[in-house]
């Protein structure tokens, strides 16, 4: 696993080598994370873990595009735990996911810099 939370090389590859498109994808990630995390939290609050699972699935896809391996793995684990109704396990994973998503968000400016 890379010391960096995102892979600029992976993003570029997924975006057909376009730095401009890569920046757009990073910006969309910045907008998507708070929405997905809020939806995950809503699922916990309303005891509808399927909502949490769906939001984790959505963020997992984005994490894959970004080469955010640790975030991707946490999203996958949360998706499964929530889908299987393991609320306490899912909440623990969600806490780790929030830490890692912040690490990814904090790295976005450096990733954009590398794309210039």
N, C-alpha and C positions, 0 to 999 in steps of 0.2 A: 504494500500500500504506500502511496506517495506521501511525502511530508506535506504536500499541498492538498487542500480539501477538494479542489477542482482540477481538472486536466484541460489546460488550454488547447493542447494538441488534440484531445478527444473532441472538444467543442468544435474546433476548426474542421476536423474530419467529418463530424456529423452535419456540419453546415456547408459542405462542399468546398471547403477552403476559403470561404468568404468571411473576412474579418468583420465586415459590416453586419452580416447576418448573425455572427457569433455574439456581437455586442447586443443585438436585439434579443437574442435568446437569454443572455445574462440579465438584461433588464426585465424580461418577462419572469425569470426566476425570482428576482427581487420582489416583484409584485405578487407572484403566486404563493410564495412561502407563507406570508401572514394569513392569506385566505385559507390555505390548506390546513395550517396549524389551528386556526380558529374553528374550522369545520371538525377537525379531530377532537378538539376540546368540547365542542358542542355535542359530539357523539358521546363523550364520557358524561357530560352534564345531564344529558337527556336519557342516558342508559340505552342508547341505540348505537351499539358498537359497529353495526354495518356502515354507518355514516363515517366513523373513524377509519374503518377498513378501506372504504372507497377513496377517502382523501389521501390516505397513506399510499394507496395504489397509484393515484395520480402523481403525487410527488415523487414516487419511486421512478416513474418513467422519465421525469425531468432530470432527476439525479443521474440516471443512466446516460442521458445525452451529455450531461456536464462532466461525466467521468468522476463524479463524486461518489467513490466506491463505498466509503463508510456510511454516508447518508443513504445511499441506495440499499445497503444491507439493513440498516435500521428501519427504513420504510417497509422493506419486505417482511422483516420480523414483526413489525407492528401490524401490518396488514393481516398476517396469519393469526397472530394472537387475538386480534379484535374479531376476525371472522369466526374464530373458534370459541369466542365468548370468554376468553381469559382476561377479565378486566384488570386485575391487579398487575399481572405481567405486562399487559398492554400499557398501563400507566407508567410503569418503570421504563419501558422502551421509549415511550413518548418523551419522557424527561431527557433521556440521552439523545433522542432525535432533535429536540429543541436546542441542545448545546451544539450538536454538530451542524444543524442548519444555520445557527448564528456564525459558526466558524466559516462556513461556506459564504454566507452573506458578507462577512467581514473581508473575505478574500476577493470578492468581485472587483473592487477597484484595481487591485494588482493584476488580476486576470485581464481586465480591459486595457491596462497599460501595456501588457505583453502583446496585445492584439494590434497595437498601433505601429 
